[in-house]
Amino acid sequence: MAGSGPADPGSNPGGAIQDIMKKSFNERCYELLRKVPPGNVTTYKDLALALGTNAYRAVGNAMNKNPYAPEVPCHRVVNSNGDVGGYAGGENEKIEMLSGEGIEIRDGKIVDFRDKLFVF
């Protein structure tokens, strides 16, 4: 899978994920999302699972309330079926931002979705 991140980023051996877990749910979402590089996407489900929960809708709510955009790239979070999904600035803006990062979208879906999917 494209964009697979290292298991232990940074200089916090064995503790990166544990440090993230001490923060609020939204802050934990934003911290993980910062790892998704331009040209890749993740899903609400994958973010939730990386946080140890099935609260996919809560991830969507956190993305909708993201005070750090675009530094925290909530536009890179899409539906598990490859649909672009919602965006606080509107779907057209989300498509424009993803397209500007080299992601092709056709009929509201990410082209070559699995190849663009970032794995935590």
Secondary structure as the mmCIF struct_conf table of DSSP 4:
data_model
#
loop_
_struct_conf.conf_type_id
_struct_conf.id
_struct_conf.beg_label_comp_id
_struct_conf.beg_label_asym_id
_struct_conf.beg_label_seq_id
_struct_conf.end_label_comp_id
_struct_conf.end_label_asym_id
_struct_conf.end_label_seq_id
TURN_TY1_P TURN_TY1_P1 ALA A 2 GLY A 3
HELX_LH_PP_P HELX_LH_PP_P1 SER A 4 PRO A 6
BEND BEND1 ALA A 7 ASP A 8
TURN_TY1_P TURN_TY1_P2 GLY A 10 SER A 11
TURN_TY1_P TURN_TY1_P3 PRO A 13 GLY A 15
HELX_RH_AL_P HELX_RH_AL_P1 ALA A 16 MET A 21
TURN_TY1_P TURN_TY1_P4 LYS A 22 LYS A 22
BEND BEND2 LYS A 23 LYS A 23
HELX_RH_AL_P HELX_RH_AL_P2 PHE A 25 LEU A 33
TURN_TY1_P TURN_TY1_P5 ARG A 34 LYS A 35
BEND BEND3 VAL A 36 VAL A 36
TURN_TY1_P TURN_TY1_P6 PRO A 38 GLY A 39
STRN STRN1 VAL A 41 VAL A 41
STRN STRN2 THR A 42 THR A 43
HELX_RH_AL_P HELX_RH_AL_P3 TYR A 44 ALA A 50
TURN_TY1_P TURN_TY1_P7 LEU A 51 GLY A 52
HELX_RH_AL_P HELX_RH_AL_P4 TYR A 56 ASN A 64
TURN_TY1_P TURN_TY1_P8 LYS A 65 LYS A 65
TURN_TY1_P TURN_TY1_P9 PRO A 67 GLU A 71
BEND BEND4 VAL A 72 VAL A 72
HELX_RH_3T_P HELX_RH_3T_P1 CYS A 74 ARG A 76
STRN STRN3 VAL A 77 VAL A 78
TURN_TY1_P TURN_TY1_P10 SER A 80 ASN A 81
BEND BEND5 GLY A 82 GLY A 82
STRN STRN4 ASP A 83 ASP A 83
TURN_TY1_P TURN_TY1_P11 ALA A 88 GLY A 89
HELX_RH_AL_P HELX_RH_AL_P5 GLU A 91 GLY A 100
TURN_TY1_P TURN_TY1_P12 GLU A 101 GLY A 102
STRN STRN5 ILE A 105 ARG A 106
TURN_TY1_P TURN_TY1_P13 ASP A 107 GLY A 108
STRN STRN6 LYS A 109 ILE A 110
TURN_TY1_P TURN_TY1_P14 VAL A 111 ASP A 112
HELX_RH_AL_P HELX_RH_AL_P6 PHE A 113 LYS A 116
STRN STRN7 LEU A 117 LEU A 117
#
